[in-house]
Amino acid sequence: SSRTGGFVKQLETRFAGVAGRYGNIDGIVAVAHTEGGHDNPNNTDSVLRTLAGFVTHPNVGAVLCVDYGVEPVNNASLRKFLTDNDYPLDAVPHAFLTLKGGFQAGLDQAEAIVQGWLDEVSALPRTPQPLSELKLALQCGGSDAFSGISGNPLASWVARELVRYGGAANLAETDELIGAEPYIMLNVRDAGTAAEFLQTIERFQERVAWHGHSAAGNPSGGNKYRGLYNIVLKSIGAAMKRHPDVRLDHVISYSGPMKKPGYYFMDSPGNDLESIAGQVASGCNMIYFVTGNGSITNFPFVPTIKIVTTTRRYELLSRDMDVNAGLYLDGTPMDELGADTLDLTVRAASGERTVGEKAGHAQVQLWRDWRQTGPGRVEEISARPKPPGRALPLRRSFAAPSLDFSYPAFATPDGPAADRIGLILPTSLCSGQIGQIAAARLNRRYAAGKESAPPLKRFVALAHTEGCGFSGGHTGDLYVRTVLGYLRHPQAAETLLLEHGCEKTHNDYFRRELEENGMDLDRFGWASIQLDGGIDAVLEKVDAWFEQRLAAADPPEQTMADVSAVRIGLLSAGTPPPAVSSQFGRLAAAIAAGGGTVVLPENTSLLSDNAFLDQCIGDGPHLPTLAYGQSLADAHEQGGLHVMETPTEHWAETLTGLGGVGVEAILAYVGSHPVEGHPLVPVLQVTTAPCTAAQHAEDMDAVLESDPGSWPRSLADLLTRTLAGNHQPKAMRAGNVDFQFTRGLLGVSL
């Protein structure tokens, strides 16, 4: 589930470069995702089906599944699903690991398991296989007006040949066929298949409507800029991935196994990454990604061949594309171009690395959860009042404890800041991995002593899954508001926005939002993977922008901060015992009474816990005072005790909202097991639970013992040491962090 995403990513780093020592291992990769970790998900079946398809995929030589054992989707439920549905689990070396000790000890155990498989996996040789063993995922993203003329017809030409040789091809992205149904229906196996295809589209539209949206919201800014002004135009081009000579043979659910040869339609959203994950789980062992703008998407364990639609765009991004379908527009016959592409496909299937595999970056995203299961709630949710931005009044009858919160901080025009960070904020899911590569380059550059110490402590990229392929409206407002919150975060000393180039929320979109919110555009850097000429070029541009900014920056001034500068989030993972709740309440009251800020997410159990409430704000209910991700700079009262609207139960989404508000540290009580931290904001984990303390002591920032009355002072000391830079949270130090925007109650994938 999402709860062990940070763990598997850190495990992957332990094996960096190891695959190259083995002749027949192409990579050792993590498949981290956002799903299965929050209560009562509606997409459990599709998550299990997708993970089952990954586990038994023919490209996978061995697989380790990791959980804490308490998630809604866990090892036990996955194993049962595999067995009940006759997936060939025994055909692949595998292990199910439940983490019960410290994070590093768990990594040691997992590393030993994986290491034990490597000789066995590498001993499996490549052997000649017929074309009938190829299953081709047909995908398009960043489409333009030429996608339906050059790129998609080229993909369909090769798909026709594979089907003719007994292979299979998979067409997906349900909402991107709405309006093109008549073309698909021209060649269908039988009436039952035709009815199933139409019913699938109808069900998709119905689910989207439950959330107040329609497929008309699918086209991105890049689509519209390059000629696809509405969903019908986009769908007509997307449907060209079915060659006129090829009939639609099968209709399957998301991630449903492709058990027979032929041409498939798989139900999925138009969100490229979510759709690709389903196609891979269905058994596709080769991906065609057709793009007009120049999308750079790759998948971790299935090769992606990127086909760009025009010669001009290919020349701009030649280092990141595999095939120039624009040659067809320039006069090359489709049969010639198709034969060359089929030959490239065979070579890639035989081990020749694609451009994306050489680049070494990949992303995985499962079809994200949807919150509504029927009609009728859109108006009620949309009509909820806007939080007032005023802090909750403290109980007058209670005297807050006197605590010392003095610490050295950095002086800024907006007041003391606990840290100075170089922030790279990807404007969408497709630029997230490149943002992380850029941040890692900058951290290595300055940490290695190649440059003089910059006036920044570190560089952080906030990779996420939003910004494209999702519904707008209420969900778009949540996303944009939270992004703006991070752009105004007190610790973000220098910030650069990194766009993919064809997303809904591209750089120009955010320029307009910043201007409307009265923010100075000159404070920010801007870079574009597509428009700046590809991955290598944009990495150089990011380096150069930060170098220029740091060279021109004055040395940071330090100041002594007091309690009025403290801005913390406060929450719990699990229900804390009364003693913890009570002392958390005393701590919150002390900070708020001193003019500092405490923000609780609406979903925390503390807000229904009398032991907490009695110490600070009294009986509830206490309605939200801040919107999700709303910057404190936009609140009527910045200081005091606030409640943040939190339309999610997802841990990382909750932390992300708190970070957008502008807190500089988060204090969390942990019940059963450690939780993931935040890449930008320190998350301090404390516990009193004997089992948790015994099993996970090395992952806790504090174990609360002895006299509960002393805990507020101990926690205040821990917070001030963290804000002063003298304590780094255990989760952050271990790399066990996550970041994820919520889609709220009305968000769906499109």
Secondary structure, 3 states (H helix, E strand, C coil): CHHHHHHHHHHHHHCCCCHHHCCCCCCCCCCCCCCCCCCCCCCHHHHHHHHHHHHCCCCCCCEEEEECCCCCCCHHHHHHHHHHCCCCHHHCCEEEEECCCCHHHHHHHHHHHHHHHHHHHHCCCCCCCCHHHCEEEEEECCCCCCHHHHHHHHHHHHHHHHHHCCCEEEECCHHHHCCCHHHHCCCECCHHHHHHHHHHHHHHHHHHHHCCCCHHHCCCHHHHHCCCCCHHHHHHHHHHHCCCCCCECEEECCCCCCCCCEEEEECCCCCHHHHHHHHHHCCCCEEEEEECCCCCCCCCCCCEEEEECCHHHHHHCCCCCCEECHHHHCCCCHHHHHHHHHHHHHHHHCCCCCHHHHHCCCCCCCCCCCCCCCCCCHHHHHCCCCCCCCCECCCCCCCCCCCCCCEEEECCCCCCECCCEEEEEECCHHHHHHHHHHHHHHHHHHHCCCCCCCCCCEEEECCCCCCCCECCCHHHHHHHHHHHHHHCCCCEEEEEEEECCCCCCCHHHHHHHHHHCCCCHHHEEEEECCCCCCHHHHHHHHHHHHHHHHHHCCCCCEEEECHHHCEEEEEEECCCCHHHHHHHHHHHHHHHHCCCEEEEECCCHHHHCHHHHCCCCCCCCCCCCECCCCCHHHCCCCCEEEEECCCCCCHHHHHHHHHHHCCCEEEEEECCCCCCECCCCCEEEEECCHHHHHHHHHHCCEECCCCHHHHHHHHHHHHHHHHCCCCCCHHHHHCCECCCCCCCCCCCEC
